[in-house]
Amino acid sequence: MARTKSSVKAPKAPGEPVYTVMAFITLVALALGCVLMYLDYDEYGQKPAPAEKVPALPKLGDATPPTPPPPAPPMPGN
C-alpha cells in the first residue's frame, strides 16, 4: 500500500507545547502585575499627603555674616 501525501502528517517541532505554556504563564504574570499595580495605585490615591513644614530660608544678602571664632590660646611651652 502506497502512502499518499495527504495521509502523511507533518512532524511537530519538539518544543512546541513548551512555548505555548511559557506564553500562557507570561500572559498570567502580566495580568497579575497589572492587577497588583492598580490595587497599589488605588490604595495610594486614598491617603492624604503628609503635611510637612518647609523651613524658612533667609534671603541672600540680608543675613549678617557669621563672626569668626576667637583664635585658639597658645600652647604652653612653645
C-alpha angles and dihedrals in degrees: 000000000000122000118235125211092250094058094052113088121213112247115250123235109264096237101038098116090048092060091048091053091046091051091050092049089049091051091050091047092051092048092048091048091052092050093049092047091051092049091049092048092047092051092047093050093058096058119085117238114261113259111235127176116235111224115243111246121207117240114256113259094018097083120088114246114258116259114243116246117258115265116266115257114255117264114252114252097030 
